[in-house]
């Protein structure tokens, strides 16, 4: 597996209620779906991407607390929908993200 795209993981600071840079790493990135919808006469899109990263202690809690983290990839912000450490092998973490507004 080639991890050739840099992503930035951001964590929500509960005191300021702002996201701050938490961890940067390389990932295998793949688009897995998308939706287009109409809101107040404007067309919006949301895309789902899968990010596969090497397991590390910094991302260990990500699979149990997806609400406190988000991913920035190519200047697009992704809410984390799910994170999976396959069979708890601690080799890779597969993160499903949905763009906030693309």
N, C-alpha and C positions, 0 to 999 in steps of 0.2 A: 504494500500500500504506500502510495506516494503522498506525503503531507507537504504540499507545495503552496498553500495559501495561508497567509498570516491573518489571524483573527485576534480581536481584543475582547476579553471577557471583562465585563464591568459589574461591580457589586453596588447595591443600594446602600448608601450611608443613612442609617435610620435617624441620625441627629439632624442632618440637613435635608433629608428626603431627596437627595440628588445621587445620580450614579457616578461612581468614580472608577478609574482604571484599576483593575484587580490583577489580571494575569494576561500575558500575551503568549501565544504559541502558534505553531503551524498545524494546519488541518487539511484533511481531504474533504472537499466541498462538493455537494451534489444537489441540484434542484430536484425536489420531489413532488412539487405540485404548486398550484396557484389558483386564485379566484379573482374574478373581476365583478364589481358590483356598483350600483348607482346609489349615491347618497346626495340628497339635496341638489340633484341635477348634475352632479360631477361624477365622473367615472373614477373609481379607486381600485387598486389592485393590492392583493396580499399574496406573497410568494412564500412557500415552505421550502426550507433548505435543510439538508442533513450535513452536520459537521462531525467528522470523526477525528478525535485527537488522542494522543498517547495519554494513558492514565498517569496522573500525578497527584500528589497529596493536596495541592492547591485546589484541584477540582473535585476532590473526594466528596464534599458535602453538596455538590451541585445536584446530584440525583435525588436528594431529599429536600431541597429547598430551591426549586426553580424560580420562584417568585422574586427572590432577592438578586437575581443575576440576569444579565442580557449579553448579547453578542453584537459586536460591531464588525462588519465585513464589507469592504469596499465602500465605506462611508454610509452604509445602510444599517439601521438598528434592527435587531431581531429579538423578539420576546422568546424566551425558552419555554417550549411546550412540554418537553420530556428530555430526560438524560438517562442513559442506560450503560452501566458497567456490565457487559454481557457475562452472565453466569458468575458475577463477582470474581472474575479472573484477574482483574487489575492490569489489563493490557491496553485496552482502548476504552474510550467513552464515546458513545454515539449520542449526539445532541440534535434534537429536532427544534428548529427555530422558525418563527413566522415573522416576516417583515412587518414593521409597524405601519409605515406608509411608503410605498415604493413609487 
